[in-house]
Amino acid sequence: MLLQEGCASNVDAWNGNALPLEECAKLVTTDIDAVHAHMSSVFCRHHLHIEGGVPPILFRHHQTSLRSLTFNATDYGNPYGRIVVGIPPMEHIYLVQFSLSGLAAITQGDQTHLLRPGEMCVLGSDSRIRQTFAEGYRHFTVKIPKSDLQALLVRELGFRPGELIFSPRPVPVEGIAATFTNMVRLVCDDLNRGLPGYDHPRVGEAIEDTLKRLLLAAVPHNHSDLFDGPTPGPAPYYVRRVEEYVRAHAEDPISLTDLIDVSGVSARSLHTGFRRFRDATPMGYLKNYRLARARAALRGGAESGLSVTQVALNCGFTHLSKFAHDYYERYGERPSETLRSA
């Protein structure tokens, strides 16, 4: 975790010599089964075991919350051996994780990275996750509802850009990531001392929004180009009118003439408005919206029994080869691969 010179509060807690949020203890135990049950209830169902025999542990978990954000400091207390955590795809939460001391090997999908002190990463992809904690490992996590970040992106961009997917690669706690980290630390130290400022609804909400924006700016994700771009003003009525029409009729045949008629403005004005406020042409916006719907449908296709062809047709694509090409260009995998992975 980043330490800044002059930060006076609880230095040992944040440099790995102790554990943050010491006044907010939730569980202290030597029973690995109790640990498993507790952490499953706090985060999500997962698999937990110790490699290297059954060494003694002294597990500690400290936790506090702001509003929808939850802050967690965890020490499995394993003097030797390794803690292994297997997590199914997390549908509803992201976990921002920091190493306070020791190393963690984290696998998301087919990528494995080491998370070291002074780095942060985001867990919450649509793939299974495996974490292996070396002896003496202590970590800190911020639990964030996925719906919160999706809603924030909609507010910031003015449209729903599709599922948010963070890079699994650890990020050094530098620059914007350092600002995010230091703000988390400040908030947690204040909450640990019982300071009441964040109880005010406007204050708590503003602090949470700032933390979420900092996270979106600090860790690369599939919408970084949009989020990092210039901030447009509110989209004009004719852009919003076309967007509403697209959302209601995406599966139907839609031409540029249809969109111009719905907008009530000239073709040039509509094109200029979408370029300025949505960084796309009107028909490009329609294609991106259909692709996002198709991706969501393909990810649920294993349960619904839909084929790639059915999904494409249901989302308004009539040329299957062009759909497959555009899908690969946008998401880096074929539609059949998405369906298979689901």
RAZI-V766042 format. One record per residue. N is the residue number from 1. RES is the residue in one small letter. SS is DSSP state (h for helix, s for strand, l for the rest). PSI is psi as a letter, one per 20 degrees, with the letter a starting at -180 (NA if undefined). OMEGA is omega in whole degrees, -180 to 180 (none if undefined). Layout:
N|RES|SS|PSI|OMEGA, N|RES|SS|PSI|OMEGA
//
This chain:
1|m|l|q|-179, 2|l|l|p|174, 3|l|l|p|178, 4|q|l|q|175, 5|e|l|p|177, 6|g|l|i|175, 7|c|l|o|-167, 8|a|l|h|-165, 9|s|l|p|164, 10|n|l|l|-177, 11|v|h|g|-177, 12|d|h|h|-178, 13|a|h|h|-174, 14|w|h|i|177, 15|n|l|j|175, 16|g|l|i|179, 17|n|l|i|176, 18|a|l|b|-178, 19|l|l|p|179, 20|p|l|r|175, 21|l|l|l|-175, 22|e|h|h|178, 23|e|h|j|-175, 24|c|h|l|-178, 25|a|s|p|178, 26|k|s|h|180, 27|l|s|p|170, 28|v|s|p|-175, 29|t|s|q|172, 30|t|l|j|-176, 31|d|l|o|-177, 32|i|h|h|178, 33|d|h|h|176, 34|a|h|h|177, 35|v|h|g|-178, 36|h|h|g|-179, 37|a|h|g|-178, 38|h|h|g|-177, 39|m|h|h|175, 40|s|h|h|-180, 41|s|h|h|-177, 42|v|h|g|-175, 43|f|l|f|179, 44|c|l|r|177, 45|r|l|p|-179, 46|h|s|r|176, 47|h|s|q|-177, 48|l|s|p|172, 49|h|s|r|180, 50|i|s|p|174, 51|e|s|q|179, 52|g|l|l|-180, 53|g|l|b|179, 54|v|l|m|-179, 55|p|l|q|175, 56|p|l|q|176, 57|i|s|q|170, 58|l|l|n|-174, 59|f|s|p|174, 60|r|s|p|176, 61|h|s|p|176, 62|h|s|q|-175, 63|q|s|q|169, 64|t|s|r|-176, 65|s|s|q|172, 66|l|l|e|170, 67|r|l|e|176, 68|s|l|i|178, 69|l|l|p|178, 70|t|s|p|-178, 71|f|s|p|-173, 72|n|s|p|172, 73|a|s|p|-171, 74|t|s|p|174, 75|d|s|o|179, 76|y|l|i|174, 77|g|l|k|-180, 78|n|s|o|-178, 79|p|l|h|175, 80|y|l|r|-172, 81|g|l|r|-178, 82|r|s|p|174, 83|i|s|p|179, 84|v|s|p|-179, 85|v|s|p|176, 86|g|s|p|-173, 87|i|s|p|174, 88|p|l|r|178, 89|p|l|p|-177, 90|m|l|o|-174, 91|e|l|h|-167, 92|h|l|i|-176, 93|i|s|q|163, 94|y|s|q|174, 95|l|s|o|173, 96|v|s|o|-171, 97|q|s|p|175, 98|f|s|q|169, 99|s|s|p|174, 100|l|s|h|175, 101|s|s|q|179, 102|g|l|a|-175, 103|l|l|q|172, 104|a|s|p|172, 105|a|s|p|-174, 106|i|s|p|178, 107|t|s|p|173, 108|q|s|o|-176, 109|g|l|c|-179, 110|d|l|j|-179, 111|q|s|p|177, 112|t|s|p|179, 113|h|s|q|172, 114|l|s|p|175, 115|l|s|o|-176, 116|r|l|r|171, 117|p|s|p|-176, 118|g|l|j|178, 119|e|s|r|176, 120|m|s|q|175, 121|c|s|r|180, 122|v|s|p|173, 123|l|s|q|179, 124|g|l|k|177, 125|s|l|r|178, 126|d|l|j|178, 127|s|l|r|174, 128|r|l|q|-177, 129|i|s|p|175, 130|r|s|p|177, 131|q|s|p|175, 132|t|s|o|-177, 133|f|s|p|176, 134|a|l|r|-180, 135|e|l|q|179, 136|g|l|j|-176, 137|y|l|p|172, 138|r|s|p|-179, 139|h|s|r|-180, 140|f|s|p|-180, 141|t|s|q|172, 142|v|s|o|179, 143|k|s|p|-176, 144|i|s|p|175, 145|p|s|p|178, 146|k|h|h|-178, 147|s|h|h|179, 148|d|h|g|-179, 149|l|h|h|176, 150|q|h|g|180, 151|a|h|h|178, 152|l|h|g|178, 153|l|h|g|178, 154|v|h|g|179, 155|r|h|g|-176, 156|e|h|h|-174, 157|l|h|h|-179, 158|g|l|j|177, 159|f|l|r|-180, 160|r|l|o|-171, 161|p|l|i|-175, 162|g|l|r|-174, 163|e|l|q|179, 164|l|l|p|-179, 165|i|l|o|179, 166|f|s|q|170, 167|s|l|p|179, 168|p|l|i|-175, 169|r|l|p|177, 170|p|l|q|-179, 171|v|s|p|175, 172|p|s|q|179, 173|v|l|m|-180, 174|e|l|q|176, 175|g|l|c|-178, 176|i|h|h|178, 177|a|h|h|177, 178|a|h|h|177, 179|t|h|g|177, 180|f|h|g|-177, 181|t|h|g|-179, 182|n|h|h|178, 183|m|h|g|175, 184|v|h|g|-179, 185|r|h|g|180, 186|l|h|g|-180, 187|v|h|g|-177, 188|c|h|g|178, 189|d|h|h|177, 190|d|h|g|179, 191|l|h|h|179, 192|n|h|h|179, 193|r|l|i|178, 194|g|l|k|179, 195|l|l|p|-168, 196|p|l|i|-172, 197|g|h|h|-176, 198|y|h|i|177, 199|d|h|h|178, 200|h|l|p|-173, 201|p|h|h|-179, 202|r|h|h|180, 203|v|h|g|-179, 204|g|h|g|-180, 205|e|h|g|-179, 206|a|h|g|179, 207|i|h|g|179, 208|e|h|g|-180, 209|d|h|h|179, 210|t|h|g|178, 211|l|h|g|-180, 212|k|h|g|178, 213|r|h|g|178, 214|l|h|g|178, 215|l|h|g|180, 216|l|h|h|178, 217|a|h|h|-173, 218|a|h|h|-174, 219|v|l|p|-180, 220|p|l|q|177, 221|h|s|r|-173, 222|n|l|i|177, 223|h|l|j|-177, 224|s|h|g|-179, 225|d|h|g|179, 226|l|h|g|-175, 227|f|h|h|-178, 228|d|l|i|-178, 229|g|l|r|179, 230|p|l|q|-178, 231|t|l|o|178, 232|p|l|r|172, 233|g|l|a|179, 234|p|l|p|-180, 235|a|l|q|179, 236|p|l|r|-174, 237|y|h|h|-174, 238|y|h|h|174, 239|v|h|g|179, 240|r|h|h|-180, 241|r|h|g|178, 242|v|h|g|179, 243|e|h|g|178, 244|e|h|h|179, 245|y|h|g|179, 246|v|h|g|-179, 247|r|h|h|-177, 248|a|h|h|-172, 249|h|h|k|-174, 250|a|l|h|-178, 251|e|l|i|-178, 252|d|l|q|173, 253|p|l|p|-178, 254|i|l|p|178, 255|s|l|r|176, 256|l|h|h|178, 257|t|h|h|177, 258|d|h|g|-178, 259|l|h|h|178, 260|i|h|g|179, 261|d|h|g|-180, 262|v|h|h|-175, 263|s|h|h|-177, 264|g|l|j|177, 265|v|l|r|-179, 266|s|l|r|178, 267|a|h|h|-179, 268|r|h|g|180, 269|s|h|g|-180, 270|l|h|g|-180, 271|h|h|g|180, 272|t|h|g|-180, 273|g|h|g|180, 274|f|h|h|178, 275|r|h|g|-176, 276|r|h|g|-171, 277|f|h|i|-179, 278|r|h|i|178, 279|d|l|k|179, 280|a|l|r|170, 281|t|l|r|177, 282|p|h|g|180, 283|m|h|h|174, 284|g|h|h|176, 285|y|h|g|178, 286|l|h|g|-180, 287|k|h|g|-179, 288|n|h|h|179, 289|y|h|g|179, 290|r|h|g|179, 291|l|h|g|179, 292|a|h|g|177, 293|r|h|g|-180, 294|a|h|g|-180, 295|r|h|g|178, 296|a|h|g|-180, 297|a|h|h|180, 298|l|h|h|180, 299|r|h|h|175, 300|g|l|j|-174, 301|g|h|h|-179, 302|a|h|h|180, 303|e|h|h|-177, 304|s|h|i|-180, 305|g|l|j|-179, 306|l|l|q|174, 307|s|l|r|177, 308|v|h|g|-180, 309|t|h|g|180, 310|q|h|g|180, 311|v|h|g|-179, 312|a|h|g|-179, 313|l|h|h|180, 314|n|h|h|-178, 315|c|l|j|173, 316|g|l|j|179, 317|f|l|p|-180, 318|t|l|h|178, 319|h|l|o|-171, 320|l|h|h|180, 321|s|h|h|178, 322|k|h|h|175, 323|f|h|g|-179, 324|a|h|g|180, 325|h|h|g|-179, 326|d|h|h|179, 327|y|h|g|180, 328|y|h|g|179, 329|e|h|h|-176, 330|r|h|h|-170, 331|y|h|i|176, 332|g|l|j|175, 333|e|l|q|180, 334|r|l|q|178, 335|p|h|h|-180, 336|s|h|h|178, 337|e|h|g|176, 338|t|h|g|180, 339|l|h|g|-179, 340|r|h|g|-179, 341|s|h|h|178, 342|a|l|NA|none
//
